[in-house]
Structures are given as C-alpha cells and as structure tokens.
C-alpha cells in the first residue's frame, strides 16, 4: 500500500527544494547584512580566517609530533626478528 502517489511525491520534492532554497537565501542575507558598525559577519570571518588557519596548522604540527613520538616509542620497544614465527 502506497501512502503517496508519484504526483504527490513530485510536489513534496519541489516543496523540499523551495524550503531549502529559502533557507539558503536567508542564511546568505544574514551573513552579508551590515551591522551598525558597517561590517558584516562575512567581513569578520574573512578577516579572521588567516589567523585561524595559522592556529590550525600549529595544532596539526603538534599532533604530528605527538604521533611520531608515540610511534617511535613503539618501534623502539619492538623486538626485531629476522624470521618471523609465522
């Protein structure tokens, strides 16, 4: 038993895309709206993006160092075997 026929499904799909488009338009409008100081949210984001990229790179380098330190400790503790037992 079908709850919806094909025509109703097409209308629901169209309605879904209309709602999605309206939400995107509202989001863009909000992000680009100027405040009292003459700046928008997009202006703030584009100004702070390089600073955030530098912080992300530093964090990534820190994680790489921790990972390399952890793997080298495991590698040093392992017993080298010329012929594995299997």
N, C-alpha and C positions, 0 to 999 in steps of 0.2 A: 504494500500500500504506500503510495507516494503522498507526502504531505503537500508538496508544491508541484505544479506542472512546469514545463520548460519556460513558458512565457513569464510566470511569476518569478522564476529563478533569474531570468534576464533582468527584470525590473529591480530585483533585490541587488544584483550585481552592479547595476547602474547607480542605484541609490548609495551603495557602499563606496563607489568611486567618487560620487558627488560629495559625500561626507568627508572622505579622505582629502579631496582637493580643497574643501573649505577649511579643514583643519590646517593644512599646509599653508594656505594663504593667510590665515590668522596668525600662524607662527612667524611667518616672514614679516608680516605687518608689525607684530610686536617687537621683533628683533631689530627692525630698521627704524622704528619710531624714535624721534628725537625727544629727549627729556628737557627739563628746564635749563640745564647747563649746556644745551646744544649738542650733546653727544648721544649716541645710541648704544644699544647693547653690542651691536656688531663692531662699533668703533672700539669699545673696551676690549672685546675678545681679540680683535686684530692687533691691538697694541700690546696685549699681554702674551700673545702666542709665542714669540721668540723666547721669552723668559721661561715659559712652561716647557718648551722644547729643551732648553738647557738643563732644567731640573730633571726632565725625563731621561736625558742622555746620561746625566750623572748617576741617577738611580740604576739605569741599565748597566753602566760600568761597574757599579758597586755589586750588583747581583752577579755579574760575570766573574768578578774577583772572588766572591764567596763560593761560587760554583767550582771555579778552578781550584781553589784551596781545598774544598771538600773532596773533589775527585782525585787530586794529587795525594791526599792523605790516604784514601782508599787504595790507590795504586801502590803507594809505598808499603802498605801493610800486607799486600797480597804476596803470596809465595810464588816466585817464578818456577815454573816446571817446564822442562824441555819436552817431555812426553806426557800429555795429559792422560789421566787414568781411564778415560772412556774410549 
